[in-house]
Amino acid sequence: MPSLPLSGSMGTPGFIEQRHIARHQLAAYLCVYNARTDKPMGQIGNVSGNGLMLISVLPVMVDEIYEMRLKLPAGEGGLDIIDFKALSHWCRSDVSPGYFDTGFSIVSSSHSISELAHLLERFFTF
């Protein structure tokens, strides 16, 4: 999958910051998969303890719950598979042509939300 340019849509004129939990820009992109089909949906652009921003080549329907999957590297070449459900809140064009940014909140996970945040933190500080 091609690498994606960094997103800058949060700097859009007129955008009002409404979140109360800090999100962290990621130094690398982690692919998010559809948990039912195991096909790629896009990459995580930023993440917090209860949500994420997905960067994708297709727009995502808003106010829908999606079954998602992450595949994080584990010891000895294995993978930690994390399935979770996330609710889409907004979707808009990225500043980079051909990409869309979608904001999700995690509504349920095979791991607790705090475990999921910890696993993502571990992945991105690898």
N, CA, C and O atoms as a DFTB+ gen file, in Angstrom:
504 C
 N C O
     1  1       0.851      -1.169       0.000
     2  2       0.000       0.000       0.000
     3  2       0.897       1.232       0.000
     4  3       1.873       1.283       0.748
     5  1       0.578       2.229      -0.832
     6  2       1.432       3.413      -0.892
     7  2       1.377       4.185       0.418
     8  3       0.378       4.164       1.137
     9  1       2.479       4.864       0.703
    10  2       2.469       5.683       1.913
    11  2       1.619       6.914       1.655
    12  3       1.554       7.413       0.532
    13  1       0.975       7.395       2.696
    14  2       0.083       8.532       2.576
    15  2       0.765       9.789       3.069
    16  3       1.582       9.739       3.989
    17  1       0.434      10.916       2.464
    18  2       0.967      12.176       2.973
    19  2       0.329      12.496       4.322
    20  3      -0.763      12.019       4.631
    21  1       1.013      13.297       5.111
    22  2       0.455      13.695       6.396
    23  2      -0.795      14.523       6.181
    24  3      -0.863      15.344       5.267
    25  1      -1.765      14.303       7.015
    26  2      -3.026      15.016       6.920
    27  2      -2.910      16.367       7.606
    28  3      -2.238      16.499       8.628
    29  1      -3.566      17.366       7.039
    30  2      -3.547      18.676       7.657
    31  2      -4.925      19.284       7.744
    32  3      -5.053      20.486       7.974
    33  1      -5.973      18.476       7.564
    34  2      -7.319      19.017       7.507
    35  2      -7.756      19.661       8.814
    36  3      -8.676      20.478       8.812
    37  1      -7.124      19.315       9.927
    38  2      -7.498      19.930      11.193
    39  2      -7.136      21.412      11.205
    40  3      -7.652      22.171      12.026
    41  1      -6.259      21.824      10.307
    42  2      -5.882      23.222      10.224
    43  2      -6.755      24.006       9.259
    44  3      -6.440      25.150       8.931
    45  1      -7.847      23.407       8.801
    46  2      -8.745      24.046       7.858
    47  2      -9.346      25.295       8.483
    48  3      -9.793      25.254       9.629
    49  1      -9.366      26.432       7.735
    50  2      -9.992      27.634       8.276
    51  2     -11.435      27.341       8.676
    52  3     -12.161      26.680       7.933
    53  1     -11.849      27.820       9.823
    54  2     -13.200      27.610      10.303
    55  2     -13.380      26.340      11.109
    56  3     -14.438      26.133      11.703
    57  1     -12.359      25.478      11.144
    58  2     -12.461      24.243      11.925
    59  2     -12.369      24.600      13.396
    60  3     -11.455      25.310      13.815
    61  1     -13.322      24.106      14.181
    62  2     -13.336      24.370      15.618
    63  2     -12.983      23.086      16.352
    64  3     -13.648      22.063      16.189
    65  1     -11.944      23.147      17.150
    66  2     -11.488      21.993      17.929
    67  2     -12.513      21.696      19.011
    68  3     -12.755      22.536      19.878
    69  1     -13.136      20.486      18.976
    70  2     -14.169      20.150      19.941
    71  2     -13.801      18.969      20.825
    72  3     -14.543      18.661      21.758
    73  1     -12.695      18.303      20.570
    74  2     -12.374      17.119      21.366
    75  2     -11.776      17.525      22.706
    76  3     -11.180      18.591      22.858
    77  1     -11.962      16.632      23.668
    78  2     -11.473      16.891      25.021
    79  2     -10.298      15.999      25.389
    80  3      -9.673      16.199      26.430
    81  1      -9.991      15.017      24.548
    82  2      -8.878      14.105      24.796
    83  2      -7.831      14.350      23.723
    84  3      -8.155      14.425      22.538
    85  1      -6.584      14.473      24.133
    86  2      -5.514      14.744      23.173
    87  2      -5.360      13.587      22.196
    88  3      -5.426      12.418      22.577
    89  1      -5.153      13.935      20.935
    90  2      -4.859      12.933      19.916
    91  2      -3.397      13.074      19.567
    92  3      -2.814      14.151      19.692
    93  1      -2.813      11.982      19.131
    94  2      -1.395      11.966      18.827
    95  2      -1.192      11.681      17.351
    96  3      -1.677      10.674      16.835
    97  1      -0.470      12.573      16.665
    98  2      -0.085      12.311      15.283
    99  2       0.882      11.145      15.291
   100  3       1.705      11.019      16.197
   101  1       0.785      10.307      14.298
   102  2       1.585       9.093      14.264
   103  2       2.740       9.232      13.289
   104  3       2.600       9.825      12.220
   105  1       3.876       8.683      13.670
   106  2       5.071       8.754      12.829
   107  2       5.015       7.732      11.702
   108  3       5.714       7.879      10.699
   109  1       4.201       6.710      11.852
   110  2       4.049       5.674      10.830
   111  2       2.560       5.409      10.668
   112  3       1.760       5.770      11.531
   113  1       2.199       4.786       9.572
   114  2       0.794       4.480       9.344
   115  2       0.527       3.016       9.618
   116  3       1.310       2.147       9.236
   117  1      -0.575       2.753      10.278
   118  2      -1.006       1.403      10.591
   119  2      -2.279       1.136       9.809
   120  3      -3.232       1.912       9.884
   121  1      -2.299       0.047       9.061
   122  2      -3.451      -0.295       8.244
   123  2      -4.602      -0.769       9.126
   124  3      -4.409      -1.526      10.077
   125  1      -5.801      -0.306       8.786
   126  2      -7.030      -0.749       9.430
   127  2      -7.769      -1.617       8.417
   128  3      -7.909      -1.246       7.252
   129  1      -8.238      -2.772       8.874
   130  2      -8.930      -3.719       8.001
   131  2     -10.398      -3.827       8.379
   132  3     -10.768      -3.583       9.528
   133  1     -11.233      -4.192       7.416
   134  2     -12.609      -4.553       7.686
   135  2     -12.562      -5.911       8.383
   136  3     -12.016      -6.863       7.824
   137  1     -13.119      -6.022       9.583
   138  2     -13.017      -7.266      10.355
   139  2     -13.802      -8.408       9.717
   140  3     -13.496      -9.575       9.966
   141  1     -14.798      -8.098       8.908
   142  2     -15.588      -9.158       8.260
   143  2     -14.902      -9.711       7.020
   144  3     -14.929     -10.917       6.771
   145  1     -14.285      -8.819       6.238
   146  2     -13.689      -9.250       4.965
   147  2     -12.175      -9.347       5.023
   148  3     -11.561      -9.971       4.158
   149  1     -11.564      -8.738       6.036
   150  2     -10.114      -8.641       6.191
   151  2      -9.466      -7.828       5.068
   152  3      -8.268      -7.963       4.821
   153  1     -10.243      -6.991       4.390
   154  2      -9.700      -6.113       3.345
   155  2      -9.350      -4.761       3.960
   156  3     -10.031      -4.301       4.877
   157  1      -8.287      -4.120       3.459
   158  2      -7.870      -2.822       4.008
   159  2      -8.940      -1.744       3.826
   160  3      -9.566      -1.642       2.770
   161  1      -9.136      -0.942       4.879
   162  2     -10.045       0.203       4.825
   163  2      -9.274       1.507       4.684
   164  3      -9.773       2.462       4.087
   165  1      -8.067       1.555       5.225
   166  2      -7.261       2.766       5.215
   167  2      -6.200       2.674       6.294
   168  3      -5.913       1.595       6.814
   169  1      -5.617       3.829       6.626
   170  2      -4.578       3.887       7.651
   171  2      -5.007       4.829       8.766
   172  3      -5.755       5.781       8.545
   173  1      -4.514       4.540       9.977
   174  2      -4.769       5.434      11.103
   175  2      -3.891       6.670      10.933
   176  3      -2.677       6.560      10.767
   177  1      -4.513       7.846      10.977
   178  2      -3.775       9.104      10.873
   179  2      -3.404       9.651      12.234
   180  3      -2.304      10.172      12.419
   181  1      -4.329       9.536      13.206
   182  2      -4.031       9.890      14.587
   183  2      -4.940       9.086      15.495
   184  3      -5.926       8.505      15.041
   185  1      -4.612       9.054      16.771
   186  2      -5.313       8.173      17.697
   187  2      -5.348       8.776      19.092
   188  3      -4.447       9.519      19.482
   189  1      -6.397       8.448      19.841
   190  2      -6.477       8.810      21.257
   191  2      -7.001       7.592      22.003
   192  3      -7.192       6.532      21.408
   193  1      -7.232       7.737      23.287
   194  2      -7.715       6.625      24.082
   195  2      -9.098       6.137      23.699
   196  3      -9.451       4.999      24.009
   197  1      -9.899       6.970      23.029
   198  2     -11.246       6.517      22.675
   199  2     -11.623       6.769      21.220
   200  3     -12.795       6.652      20.863
   201  1     -10.663       7.109      20.383
   202  2     -11.008       7.350      18.988
   203  2      -9.807       7.363      18.079
   204  3      -8.660       7.276      18.517
   205  1     -10.105       7.475      16.793
   206  2      -9.040       7.507      15.793
   207  2      -9.525       8.260      14.568
   208  3     -10.723       8.454      14.367
   209  1      -8.567       8.678      13.757
   210  2      -8.882       9.247      12.455
   211  2      -8.340       8.291      11.401
   212  3      -7.163       7.931      11.416
   213  1      -9.209       7.892      10.495
   214  2      -8.844       6.998       9.411
   215  2      -8.594       7.821       8.158
   216  3      -9.376       8.715       7.835
   217  1      -7.512       7.527       7.452
   218  2      -7.220       8.143       6.155
   219  2      -7.452       7.063       5.111
   220  3      -6.843       5.995       5.165
   221  1      -8.338       7.345       4.156
   222  2      -8.708       6.329       3.169
   223  2      -8.831       6.941       1.777
   224  3      -8.888       8.161       1.623
   225  1      -8.871       6.074       0.770
   226  2      -9.029       6.551      -0.608
   227  2     -10.501       6.663      -0.987
   228  3     -10.826       7.264      -2.011
   229  1     -11.388       6.102      -0.187
   230  2     -12.830       6.207      -0.412
   231  2     -13.477       6.911       0.769
   232  3     -13.033       6.738       1.903
   233  1     -14.525       7.708       0.527
   234  2     -15.228       8.318       1.654
   235  2     -15.957       7.250       2.462
   236  3     -16.327       6.201       1.935
   237  1     -16.155       7.528       3.740
   238  2     -16.808       6.598       4.657
   239  2     -18.167       7.181       5.046
   240  3     -18.286       8.379       5.303
   241  1     -19.186       6.325       5.087
   242  2     -20.514       6.787       5.511
   243  2     -20.468       7.189       6.978
   244  3     -19.836       6.523       7.799
   245  1     -21.146       8.287       7.297
   246  2     -21.152       8.843       8.648
   247  2     -22.321       8.261       9.444
   248  3     -23.330       7.845       8.875
   249  1     -22.167       8.238      10.762
   250  2     -23.174       7.718      11.696
   251  2     -23.438       6.231      11.491
   252  3     -24.563       5.763      11.667
   253  1     -22.406       5.499      11.122
   254  2     -22.480       4.048      10.956
   255  2     -21.446       3.402      11.872
   256  3     -20.400       3.987      12.156
   257  1     -21.746       2.198      12.326
   258  2     -20.782       1.434      13.120
   259  2     -20.067       0.463      12.194
   260  3     -20.700      -0.279      11.442
   261  1     -18.744       0.477      12.258
   262  2     -17.902      -0.372      11.417
   263  2     -17.165      -1.383      12.282
   264  3     -16.686      -1.060      13.369
   265  1     -17.082      -2.612      11.784
   266  2     -16.291      -3.647      12.442
   267  2     -14.892      -3.583      11.845
   268  3     -14.702      -3.832      10.654
   269  1     -13.917      -3.247      12.680
   270  2     -12.561      -2.992      12.212
   271  2     -11.576      -3.960      12.847
   272  3     -11.866      -4.602      13.856
   273  1     -10.406      -4.047      12.232
   274  2      -9.350      -4.941      12.719
   275  2      -7.999      -4.258      12.560
   276  3      -7.723      -3.618      11.545
   277  1      -7.168      -4.406      13.581
   278  2      -5.770      -3.986      13.521
   279  2      -4.903      -5.226      13.628
   280  3      -5.257      -6.188      14.309
   281  1      -3.772      -5.197      12.955
   282  2      -2.795      -6.283      13.035
   283  2      -1.482      -5.667      13.492
   284  3      -0.775      -5.034      12.708
   285  1      -1.163      -5.857      14.768
   286  2       0.045      -5.278      15.350
   287  2       1.124      -6.341      15.446
   288  3       0.832      -7.488      15.784
   289  1       2.383      -5.975      15.151
   290  2       3.461      -6.953      15.284
   291  2       3.604      -7.409      16.734
   292  3       3.556      -6.604      17.663
   293  1       3.780      -8.705      16.901
   294  2       3.992      -9.288      18.230
   295  2       5.353      -9.964      18.232
   296  3       6.041      -9.984      17.212
   297  1       5.736     -10.508      19.356
   298  2       7.027     -11.180      19.467
   299  2       7.161     -12.355      18.512
   300  3       6.172     -12.991      18.147
   301  1       8.387     -12.632      18.115
   302  2       8.750     -13.762      17.265
   303  2       8.002     -13.777      15.935
   304  3       7.631     -14.843      15.443
   305  1       7.781     -12.611      15.358
   306  2       7.185     -12.511      14.030
   307  2       5.686     -12.717      13.975
   308  3       5.117     -12.769      12.885
   309  1       5.031     -12.835      15.117
   310  2       3.586     -13.027      15.137
   311  2       2.836     -11.713      15.038
   312  3       3.434     -10.645      14.906
   313  1       1.527     -11.809      15.104
   314  2       0.671     -10.632      15.053
   315  2      -0.311     -10.651      16.212
   316  3      -0.826     -11.706      16.584
   317  1      -0.567      -9.474      16.783
   318  2      -1.679      -9.292      17.705
   319  2      -2.843      -8.799      16.862
   320  3      -2.767      -7.723      16.270
   321  1      -3.917      -9.572      16.801
   322  2      -5.108      -9.183      16.054
   323  2      -6.066      -8.523      17.033
   324  3      -6.417      -9.108      18.058
   325  1      -6.485      -7.311      16.718
   326  2      -7.397      -6.570      17.580
   327  2      -8.632      -6.218      16.770
   328  3      -8.560      -5.432      15.826
   329  1      -9.761      -6.797      17.138
   330  2     -11.031      -6.467      16.507
   331  2     -11.761      -5.465      17.385
   332  3     -11.737      -5.569      18.612
   333  1     -12.414      -4.489      16.749
   334  2     -13.176      -3.504      17.498
   335  2     -14.255      -2.919      16.604
   336  3     -14.204      -3.037      15.380
   337  1     -15.226      -2.289      17.237
   338  2     -16.280      -1.590      16.509
   339  2     -16.097      -0.108      16.763
   340  3     -15.787       0.317      17.876
   341  1     -16.297       0.678      15.701
   342  2     -16.121       2.122      15.818
   343  2     -17.247       2.838      15.080
   344  3     -17.689       2.403      14.017
   345  1     -17.696       3.929      15.659
   346  2     -18.759       4.753      15.092
   347  2     -18.138       5.924      14.343
   348  3     -17.317       6.657      14.895
   349  1     -18.533       6.097      13.081
   350  2     -18.015       7.221      12.287
   351  2     -18.819       8.474      12.620
   352  3     -20.048       8.434      12.688
   353  1     -18.114       9.588      12.827
   354  2     -18.768      10.846      13.196
   355  2     -18.716      11.883      12.085
   356  3     -19.655      12.663      11.922
   357  1     -17.653      11.900      11.337
   358  2     -17.505      12.874      10.258
   359  2     -16.582      12.301       9.195
   360  3     -15.769      11.419       9.470
   361  1     -16.717      12.811       7.986
   362  2     -15.834      12.424       6.884
   363  2     -15.683      13.637       5.980
   364  3     -16.667      14.300       5.650
   365  1     -14.463      13.921       5.586
   366  2     -14.218      15.064       4.688
   367  2     -12.969      14.796       3.864
   368  3     -12.147      13.943       4.198
   369  1     -12.853      15.543       2.786
   370  2     -11.672      15.423       1.933
   371  2     -10.439      15.824       2.712
   372  3     -10.457      16.791       3.473
   373  1      -9.374      15.079       2.516
   374  2      -8.080      15.410       3.095
   375  2      -7.488      16.556       2.279
   376  3      -7.947      16.821       1.168
   377  1      -6.487      17.229       2.807
   378  2      -5.815      18.273       2.035
   379  2      -5.059      17.676       0.857
   380  3      -4.770      18.379      -0.111
   381  1      -4.738      16.395       0.927
   382  2      -4.081      15.700      -0.184
   383  2      -5.157      15.146      -1.110
   384  3      -6.005      14.369      -0.673
   385  1      -5.134      15.534      -2.376
   386  2      -6.160      15.063      -3.310
   387  2      -6.241      13.538      -3.349
   388  3      -5.224      12.844      -3.320
   389  1      -7.466      13.038      -3.416
   390  2      -7.679      11.603      -3.532
   391  2      -7.768      10.864      -2.211
   392  3      -7.881       9.639      -2.201
   393  1      -7.718      11.584      -1.089
   394  2      -7.805      10.949       0.225
   395  2      -8.922      11.586       1.047
   396  3      -9.277      12.748       0.850
   397  1      -9.466      10.798       1.972
   398  2     -10.525      11.254       2.862
   399  2     -10.129      10.962       4.302
   400  3      -9.492       9.949       4.589
   401  1     -10.512      11.855       5.200
   402  2     -10.278      11.691       6.631
   403  2     -11.625      11.428       7.292
   404  3     -12.608      12.106       6.992
   405  1     -11.674      10.447       8.190
   406  2     -12.909      10.119       8.900
   407  2     -12.607       9.979      10.382
   408  3     -11.661       9.295      10.772
   409  1     -13.422      10.636      11.208
   410  2     -13.276      10.548      12.656
   411  2     -14.174       9.466      13.228
   412  3     -15.368       9.417      12.930
   413  1     -13.595       8.595      14.053
   414  2     -14.314       7.487      14.675
   415  2     -14.152       7.531      16.184
   416  3     -13.122       7.970      16.696
   417  1     -15.177       7.073      16.893
   418  2     -15.026       6.754      18.312
   419  2     -15.169       5.242      18.440
   420  3     -15.994       4.628      17.763
   421  1     -14.362       4.653      19.309
   422  2     -14.395       3.208      19.511
   423  2     -15.549       2.904      20.456
   424  3     -15.618       3.444      21.560
   425  1     -16.457       2.029      20.014
   426  2     -17.632       1.719      20.832
   427  2     -17.521       0.365      21.523
   428  3     -18.153       0.156      22.558
   429  1     -16.741      -0.550      20.982
   430  2     -16.470      -1.820      21.661
   431  2     -15.216      -2.435      21.073
   432  3     -14.858      -2.171      19.925
   433  1     -14.557      -3.253      21.868
   434  2     -13.288      -3.829      21.443
   435  2     -13.098      -5.183      22.105
   436  3     -13.604      -5.429      23.200
   437  1     -12.355      -6.067      21.421
   438  2     -11.998      -7.347      22.027
   439  2     -11.042      -7.125      23.199
   440  3     -10.887      -8.001      24.049
   441  1     -10.413      -5.980      23.244
   442  2      -9.577      -5.550      24.367
   443  2     -10.304      -4.378      25.017
   444  3     -11.149      -3.752      24.378
   445  1      -9.997      -4.076      26.250
   446  2     -10.553      -2.866      26.834
   447  2      -9.973      -1.674      26.073
   448  3      -8.920      -1.776      25.445
   449  1     -10.663      -0.566      26.140
   450  2     -10.200       0.628      25.433
   451  2      -8.802       1.018      25.903
   452  3      -7.969       1.423      25.091
   453  1      -8.535       0.902      27.202
   454  2      -7.203       1.261      27.699
   455  2      -6.145       0.296      27.174
   456  3      -5.029       0.717      26.870
   457  1      -6.480      -1.009      27.062
   458  2      -5.532      -1.972      26.490
   459  2      -5.269      -1.661      25.021
   460  3      -4.132      -1.738      24.555
   461  1      -6.325      -1.312      24.301
   462  2      -6.178      -0.969      22.889
   463  2      -5.264       0.240      22.729
   464  3      -4.372       0.236      21.882
   465  1      -5.481       1.274      23.537
   466  2      -4.623       2.460      23.477
   467  2      -3.179       2.096      23.800
   468  3      -2.257       2.596      23.155
   469  1      -2.971       1.225      24.797
   470  2      -1.617       0.801      25.171
   471  2      -0.952       0.026      24.028
   472  3       0.221       0.254      23.733
   473  1      -1.686      -0.885      23.383
   474  2      -1.121      -1.648      22.264
   475  2      -0.738      -0.729      21.109
   476  3       0.305      -0.916      20.482
   477  1      -1.581       0.265      20.828
   478  2      -1.258       1.214      19.758
   479  2      -0.034       2.041      20.123
   480  3       0.828       2.288      19.279
   481  1       0.043       2.469      21.379
   482  2       1.213       3.227      21.831
   483  2       2.477       2.391      21.672
   484  3       3.506       2.891      21.216
   485  1       2.396       1.112      22.050
   486  2       3.547       0.217      21.914
   487  2       3.956       0.072      20.446
   488  3       5.145       0.084      20.128
   489  1       2.979      -0.063      19.561
   490  2       3.281      -0.202      18.141
   491  2       4.006       1.029      17.611
   492  3       4.998       0.908      16.893
   493  1       3.514       2.209      17.963
   494  2       4.069       3.424      17.390
   495  2       5.340       3.904      18.072
   496  3       5.954       4.869      17.617
   497  1       5.747       3.248      19.155
   498  2       7.038       3.573      19.764
   499  2       8.004       2.426      19.568
   500  3       9.058       2.383      20.202
   501  1       7.654       1.493      18.692
   502  2       8.438       0.292      18.377
   503  2       9.841       0.661      17.978
   504  3      10.649      -0.218      17.677
